[in-house]
Amino acid sequence: MNADVEMTNGIATLVSERRAKGVNGTWFGNVSYLAPGKYTVSDLKGTEQQFFVAEDTEIWGYGDICGDTNTGEGGQGGTQCTEAELETAAKKGFSAEVVISNGIATTIRDDH
């Protein structure tokens, strides 16, 4: 456990656990499945960033995760996908934009 310790005369007077801070940012790359609820997105240099999926993660498909590639007039456009559909697609691999906040994906959009 990482912690901050305040000492007085050689005695710990306060021990505060340091919470793990997850990454923040937007990644464009290939999404891969690691474990239930845990994925990676790799950038153009092949560097993989791990992230988790939460119940409120928005997963939008334009043909790779789920949904329709026809985004034009009369087409279905982006469809909100389930985590099960995300997992199936990630096991095959697909390209996406992943917005991560504190290590958890807030939005995943496939690049179709």
CYANA upper distance limits for C-alpha pairs under 8 A (distance plus 0.5 A):
  1 MET  CA     17 GLU  CA      7.64
  1 MET  CA     18 ARG  CA      8.22
  2 ASN  CA     17 GLU  CA      6.59
  2 ASN  CA     18 ARG  CA      5.80
  2 ASN  CA     19 ARG  CA      8.16
  3 ALA  CA     15 VAL  CA      7.01
  3 ALA  CA     16 SER  CA      5.89
  3 ALA  CA     17 GLU  CA      4.80
  3 ALA  CA     18 ARG  CA      5.34
  4 ASP  CA     15 VAL  CA      6.26
  4 ASP  CA     16 SER  CA      5.66
  4 ASP  CA     17 GLU  CA      6.95
  4 ASP  CA     18 ARG  CA      7.17
  5 VAL  CA     12 ALA  CA      6.90
  5 VAL  CA     13 THR  CA      8.05
  5 VAL  CA     14 LEU  CA      6.23
  5 VAL  CA     15 VAL  CA      5.06
  5 VAL  CA     16 SER  CA      6.99
  6 GLU  CA     12 ALA  CA      6.24
  6 GLU  CA     13 THR  CA      6.19
  6 GLU  CA     14 LEU  CA      5.58
  6 GLU  CA     15 VAL  CA      7.01
  7 MET  CA     11 ILE  CA      5.78
  7 MET  CA     12 ALA  CA      4.92
  7 MET  CA     13 THR  CA      6.05
  7 MET  CA     14 LEU  CA      7.72
  8 THR  CA     12 ALA  CA      6.93
  8 THR  CA     13 THR  CA      6.89
 21 LYS  CA    102 ASN  CA      6.64
 21 LYS  CA    103 GLY  CA      7.98
 22 GLY  CA    101 SER  CA      7.69
 22 GLY  CA    102 ASN  CA      4.42
 22 GLY  CA    103 GLY  CA      4.46
 22 GLY  CA    104 ILE  CA      8.02
 23 VAL  CA    100 ILE  CA      7.29
 23 VAL  CA    101 SER  CA      6.87
 23 VAL  CA    102 ASN  CA      5.52
 23 VAL  CA    103 GLY  CA      5.34
 24 ASN  CA     99 VAL  CA      8.20
 24 ASN  CA    100 ILE  CA      5.62
 24 ASN  CA    101 SER  CA      5.01
 24 ASN  CA    102 ASN  CA      5.97
 24 ASN  CA    103 GLY  CA      7.06
 25 GLY  CA     99 VAL  CA      6.38
 25 GLY  CA    100 ILE  CA      5.85
 25 GLY  CA    101 SER  CA      7.16
 26 THR  CA     97 GLU  CA      7.41
 26 THR  CA     98 VAL  CA      6.13
 26 THR  CA     99 VAL  CA      4.86
 26 THR  CA    100 ILE  CA      6.62
 27 TRP  CA     41 VAL  CA      7.44
 27 TRP  CA     42 SER  CA      8.16
 27 TRP  CA     43 ASP  CA      7.12
 27 TRP  CA     97 GLU  CA      6.20
 27 TRP  CA     98 VAL  CA      5.68
 27 TRP  CA     99 VAL  CA      6.94
 27 TRP  CA    100 ILE  CA      8.41
 28 PHE  CA     41 VAL  CA      7.92
 28 PHE  CA     42 SER  CA      7.93
 28 PHE  CA     43 ASP  CA      6.48
 28 PHE  CA     44 LEU  CA      8.38
 28 PHE  CA     95 SER  CA      7.88
 28 PHE  CA     96 ALA  CA      6.26
 28 PHE  CA     97 GLU  CA      4.99
 28 PHE  CA     98 VAL  CA      6.88
 29 GLY  CA     41 VAL  CA      6.21
 29 GLY  CA     42 SER  CA      5.51
 29 GLY  CA     43 ASP  CA      5.32
 29 GLY  CA     44 LEU  CA      7.08
 29 GLY  CA     95 SER  CA      5.72
 29 GLY  CA     96 ALA  CA      6.11
 29 GLY  CA     97 GLU  CA      7.17
 30 ASN  CA     40 THR  CA      8.47
 30 ASN  CA     41 VAL  CA      5.84
 30 ASN  CA     42 SER  CA      5.81
 30 ASN  CA     43 ASP  CA      7.70
 30 ASN  CA     93 GLY  CA      6.94
 30 ASN  CA     94 PHE  CA      5.89
 30 ASN  CA     95 SER  CA      4.78
 30 ASN  CA     96 ALA  CA      6.76
 31 VAL  CA     39 TYR  CA      7.37
 31 VAL  CA     40 THR  CA      6.10
 31 VAL  CA     41 VAL  CA      4.93
 31 VAL  CA     42 SER  CA      7.20
 31 VAL  CA     90 ALA  CA      6.21
 31 VAL  CA     93 GLY  CA      6.28
 31 VAL  CA     94 PHE  CA      6.13
 31 VAL  CA     95 SER  CA      6.51
 31 VAL  CA     96 ALA  CA      7.13
 32 SER  CA     39 TYR  CA      6.13
 32 SER  CA     40 THR  CA      5.77
 32 SER  CA     41 VAL  CA      6.93
 32 SER  CA     90 ALA  CA      5.19
 32 SER  CA     91 LYS  CA      6.58
 32 SER  CA     92 LYS  CA      8.16
 32 SER  CA     93 GLY  CA      6.00
 32 SER  CA     94 PHE  CA      8.05
 33 TYR  CA     38 LYS  CA      7.16
 33 TYR  CA     39 TYR  CA      5.16
 33 TYR  CA     40 THR  CA      7.11
 33 TYR  CA     87 GLU  CA      6.94
 33 TYR  CA     90 ALA  CA      5.53
 33 TYR  CA     91 LYS  CA      5.81
 33 TYR  CA     93 GLY  CA      8.42
 34 LEU  CA     38 LYS  CA      6.00
 34 LEU  CA     39 TYR  CA      5.54
 34 LEU  CA     40 THR  CA      7.51
 35 ALA  CA     39 TYR  CA      7.38
 36 PRO  CA     87 GLU  CA      8.29
 37 GLY  CA     52 PHE  CA      6.05
 37 GLY  CA     53 VAL  CA      5.65
 37 GLY  CA     54 ALA  CA      7.91
 38 LYS  CA     50 GLN  CA      7.65
 38 LYS  CA     51 PHE  CA      6.41
 38 LYS  CA     52 PHE  CA      5.09
 38 LYS  CA     53 VAL  CA      6.96
 39 TYR  CA     50 GLN  CA      6.19
 39 TYR  CA     51 PHE  CA      5.97
 39 TYR  CA     52 PHE  CA      6.72
 39 TYR  CA     53 VAL  CA      8.34
 39 TYR  CA     90 ALA  CA      8.37
 40 THR  CA     48 GLU  CA      6.40
 40 THR  CA     49 GLN  CA      5.71
 40 THR  CA     50 GLN  CA      4.70
 40 THR  CA     51 PHE  CA      6.39
 41 VAL  CA     48 GLU  CA      6.02
 41 VAL  CA     49 GLN  CA      5.82
 41 VAL  CA     50 GLN  CA      7.06
 41 VAL  CA     51 PHE  CA      8.29
 41 VAL  CA     98 VAL  CA      7.93
 42 SER  CA     46 GLY  CA      5.76
 42 SER  CA     47 THR  CA      5.67
 42 SER  CA     48 GLU  CA      4.63
 42 SER  CA     49 GLN  CA      6.63
 43 ASP  CA     47 THR  CA      6.04
 43 ASP  CA     48 GLU  CA      7.16
 50 GLN  CA    103 GLY  CA      8.06
 51 PHE  CA    100 ILE  CA      7.70
 51 PHE  CA    103 GLY  CA      5.74
 51 PHE  CA    104 ILE  CA      5.94
 51 PHE  CA    105 ALA  CA      6.77
 52 PHE  CA    103 GLY  CA      6.86
 52 PHE  CA    104 ILE  CA      5.17
 52 PHE  CA    105 ALA  CA      6.56
 53 VAL  CA     57 THR  CA      6.52
 53 VAL  CA    104 ILE  CA      6.25
 53 VAL  CA    105 ALA  CA      6.00
 53 VAL  CA    106 THR  CA      8.27
 54 ALA  CA    104 ILE  CA      7.24
 54 ALA  CA    105 ALA  CA      7.71
 54 ALA  CA    106 THR  CA      8.39
 56 ASP  CA    106 THR  CA      7.69
 57 THR  CA    105 ALA  CA      6.48
 57 THR  CA    106 THR  CA      5.15
 57 THR  CA    107 THR  CA      6.16
 57 THR  CA    108 ILE  CA      8.08
 58 GLU  CA     80 GLN  CA      7.59
 58 GLU  CA     81 CYS  CA      8.47
 58 GLU  CA    106 THR  CA      6.57
 58 GLU  CA    107 THR  CA      5.15
 58 GLU  CA    108 ILE  CA      6.73
 59 ILE  CA     80 GLN  CA      6.14
 59 ILE  CA     81 CYS  CA      5.79
 59 ILE  CA     82 THR  CA      7.41
 59 ILE  CA     83 GLU  CA      8.02
 59 ILE  CA     86 LEU  CA      7.99
 59 ILE  CA    107 THR  CA      6.41
 59 ILE  CA    108 ILE  CA      5.32
 59 ILE  CA    109 ARG  CA      6.65
 60 TRP  CA     65 ILE  CA      8.04
 60 TRP  CA     66 CYS  CA      8.21
 60 TRP  CA     78 GLY  CA      6.35
 60 TRP  CA     79 THR  CA      5.97
 60 TRP  CA     80 GLN  CA      5.14
 60 TRP  CA     81 CYS  CA      6.22
 60 TRP  CA    107 THR  CA      8.14
 60 TRP  CA    108 ILE  CA      6.57
 60 TRP  CA    109 ARG  CA      5.24
 60 TRP  CA    110 ASP  CA      7.18
 61 GLY  CA     65 ILE  CA      5.46
 61 GLY  CA     66 CYS  CA      5.22
 61 GLY  CA     67 GLY  CA      5.60
 61 GLY  CA     68 ASP  CA      7.91
 61 GLY  CA     78 GLY  CA      5.89
 61 GLY  CA     79 THR  CA      5.69
 61 GLY  CA     80 GLN  CA      6.75
 61 GLY  CA     81 CYS  CA      6.62
 61 GLY  CA    109 ARG  CA      6.52
 61 GLY  CA    110 ASP  CA      6.05
 62 TYR  CA     66 CYS  CA      6.93
 62 TYR  CA     67 GLY  CA      5.59
 62 TYR  CA     68 ASP  CA      5.65
 62 TYR  CA     69 THR  CA      5.62
 62 TYR  CA     70 ASN  CA      8.33
 62 TYR  CA     71 THR  CA      8.13
 62 TYR  CA     77 GLY  CA      6.80
 62 TYR  CA     78 GLY  CA      5.48
 62 TYR  CA     79 THR  CA      7.15
 62 TYR  CA    109 ARG  CA      8.13
 62 TYR  CA    110 ASP  CA      6.58
 62 TYR  CA    111 ASP  CA      7.69
 62 TYR  CA    112 HIS  CA      5.86
 63 GLY  CA     67 GLY  CA      5.30
 63 GLY  CA     68 ASP  CA      5.02
 63 GLY  CA     69 THR  CA      5.21
 63 GLY  CA    110 ASP  CA      8.12
 63 GLY  CA    112 HIS  CA      6.76
 64 ASP  CA     89 ALA  CA      7.30
 64 ASP  CA     94 PHE  CA      7.11
 64 ASP  CA    110 ASP  CA      6.63
 64 ASP  CA    111 ASP  CA      8.31
 64 ASP  CA    112 HIS  CA      7.31
 65 ILE  CA     81 CYS  CA      7.41
 65 ILE  CA     85 GLU  CA      6.46
 65 ILE  CA     86 LEU  CA      6.06
 65 ILE  CA     88 THR  CA      8.35
 65 ILE  CA     89 ALA  CA      5.80
 65 ILE  CA     90 ALA  CA      8.47
 65 ILE  CA     94 PHE  CA      8.36
 65 ILE  CA    110 ASP  CA      7.11
 66 CYS  CA     79 THR  CA      7.32
 66 CYS  CA     80 GLN  CA      8.32
 66 CYS  CA     81 CYS  CA      6.40
 66 CYS  CA     85 GLU  CA      7.13
 66 CYS  CA     86 LEU  CA      8.49
 67 GLY  CA     76 GLN  CA      7.78
 67 GLY  CA     77 GLY  CA      7.70
 67 GLY  CA     78 GLY  CA      6.74
 67 GLY  CA     79 THR  CA      5.49
 67 GLY  CA     80 GLN  CA      8.21
 67 GLY  CA     81 CYS  CA      8.08
 68 ASP  CA     75 GLY  CA      7.96
 68 ASP  CA     76 GLN  CA      6.34
 68 ASP  CA     77 GLY  CA      6.55
 68 ASP  CA     78 GLY  CA      7.51
 68 ASP  CA     79 THR  CA      8.00
 69 THR  CA     76 GLN  CA      8.37
 69 THR  CA     77 GLY  CA      7.37
 69 THR  CA    112 HIS  CA      6.83
 70 ASN  CA     75 GLY  CA      5.25
 70 ASN  CA     76 GLN  CA      6.69
 70 ASN  CA     77 GLY  CA      6.51
 71 THR  CA     75 GLY  CA      5.52
 71 THR  CA     76 GLN  CA      6.49
 71 THR  CA     77 GLY  CA      4.51
 71 THR  CA     78 GLY  CA      7.66
 72 GLY  CA     76 GLN  CA      8.46
 72 GLY  CA     77 GLY  CA      7.66
 81 CYS  CA     85 GLU  CA      6.76
 81 CYS  CA     86 LEU  CA      7.54
 82 THR  CA     86 LEU  CA      6.87
 83 GLU  CA     87 GLU  CA      6.56
 84 ALA  CA     88 THR  CA      6.78
 85 GLU  CA     89 ALA  CA      6.68
 86 LEU  CA     90 ALA  CA      6.44
 87 GLU  CA     91 LYS  CA      6.70
 88 THR  CA     92 LYS  CA      7.35
 89 ALA  CA     93 GLY  CA      6.51
 89 ALA  CA     94 PHE  CA      7.15
 90 ALA  CA     94 PHE  CA      6.76
 94 PHE  CA    110 ASP  CA      7.68
 95 SER  CA    110 ASP  CA      6.37
 95 SER  CA    111 ASP  CA      6.10
 96 ALA  CA    108 ILE  CA      7.16
 96 ALA  CA    109 ARG  CA      5.87
 96 ALA  CA    110 ASP  CA      4.55
 96 ALA  CA    111 ASP  CA      5.34
 97 GLU  CA    107 THR  CA      8.47
 97 GLU  CA    108 ILE  CA      6.33
 97 GLU  CA    109 ARG  CA      5.77
 97 GLU  CA    110 ASP  CA      6.85
 97 GLU  CA    111 ASP  CA      7.31
 98 VAL  CA    105 ALA  CA      7.00
 98 VAL  CA    106 THR  CA      8.26
 98 VAL  CA    107 THR  CA      6.40
 98 VAL  CA    108 ILE  CA      5.11
 98 VAL  CA    109 ARG  CA      7.11
 99 VAL  CA    105 ALA  CA      6.12
 99 VAL  CA    106 THR  CA      6.20
 99 VAL  CA    107 THR  CA      5.72
 99 VAL  CA    108 ILE  CA      7.01
100 ILE  CA    104 ILE  CA      5.84
100 ILE  CA    105 ALA  CA      4.77
100 ILE  CA    106 THR  CA      6.23
100 ILE  CA    107 THR  CA      7.86
101 SER  CA    105 ALA  CA      6.72
101 SER  CA    106 THR  CA      6.96
